[in-house]
Amino acid sequence: MPDDRPNILFIMSDDHAAHAMSCYGSRINRTPNLDRIADGGMRFNHCYCTNSICTPSRAAILAGTYNHVNGVTTLATPMDNSLPTFPKMLREAGYRTALFGKWHLGQGAAHCPTGFDDWAVLPGQGYYHNPTFIFKGPDGGTRRTVPGYVTDIITDMCLDWLRHSRDPDTPFCLCYHHKAPHRPWYPDEKHAHLFLNETVPEPDTLLDDYADRAAAAGAAAMRVGVDMTPTDLKCEMPDAMDEADRRRWGYQRYIKDYLRVVQSVDDNVGRILDFLDAQGLADNTLVIYTSDQGFFLGDHGWYDKRFMYEESLKMPFILRYPREVQAGSVNNDIVLNVDFPALFLDLAGVPIPGHFQGRSFWPLLQGSTPPDWRQAMYYRYWMNQTDHNVGAHYGIRTHAHKLIYYYYDGCGQRGTDGRHCGGTRPVPSLADLEPEWELFDLEKDPYELKNVVNDPAYAGVAAELKDALHRLQADVGDTRYARDAD
Ligand code: CA
């Protein structure tokens, strides 16, 4: 009997915000190949990460647990590769599994990829041009430099594997994980001409003054054109510019390179989709495109992520599976990165382990939302101060509101509380700040510019959300900060 379980092509890029994809209504670029996935399947409008930073989000996706459970709370906490993960479970169930591209969960025998028949990954962040890869092998693998542009190379590796290493009688799960469009945004030469003589539209909040919010927003060191390096900008910083002009100038420098790098991702995803079509594999392959978190594209004057604000919290998530999912459909339920592995196992008919903290959203793909589907999600950013001077915080998002608690304490996690990096201007120490709350009315204030936590009109909402946050936090097994008392 042929094994007709579906193939899984799991495409994940790094730091690609949904608002730089035309299927999400981008005002600044077109992504025709990513749109092929959305047009042929389903677009999720409320997919969120539980910790908006690379390594922790990837661990949540692999292990199906929140970061306080899988231990990967910060960039300095590599994943223990003996943990059970979805690739291991699929492989045990007879899938062929492979991973090419970004890993970023540590190196060496204890942290290299496990659960894959084949893999080749970038060490750490890796390089855009002529990158070194670590290839599967003893003692954590062997290193070799590969000439070319990283997004093309990762795609070539996937195509080679699909052509030559896949068993046509066995379903596959291929993790196709781009480095792009992560900082420092070096485009391929063939995309260097894009946007050259254009002015890219600015986001409405580029000149945000951070008034009416917690101190965290104003303290963050991730302002475009201000907290950037000559490497980020590909030129020296001009003198004698006020901050508004500096942000506007820096935004154009930054966003054009970001979008050029995205263009290579879109082109290369198109190559893979063409291959699936040509091989007759498209009908029985679940194709997913997502990113490990969102990103600020000049929104609030920023680049980078980390905050629970929308642009950073929201993950793009589109999928195509013609057998089961109606083309051109849209979902507005709240789904999370910790849900992904449960979906994959469910689709493959593999039992979902009881310790998984996410839930399969297979019914959502079929247009049927279970009555008890979640109406709120829990978020926690554990790092404090170190990178970009962002304060540690946790919070809850419902469909209508978001409540955030900044506790400004690294809580002893590895890689926290150090000096901030990324800029040269003096920024306030977060260690001296008192914990504080932010509440946003997402319907009236979608850009999250006015904290209403102390507005008497929202007293009831604030109290309800604090209770809901603490319940959700307890439900997932996390611990409330000591000073977060009722
Ligand atoms: Ca990332």
Boltz pocket constraint, residues with backbone or C-beta under 6 A from the ligand:
constraints:
  - pocket:
      binder: B
      contacts: [[A, 13], [A, 14], [A, 15], [A, 53], [A, 54], [A, 292], [A, 293]]
      max_distance: 6.0
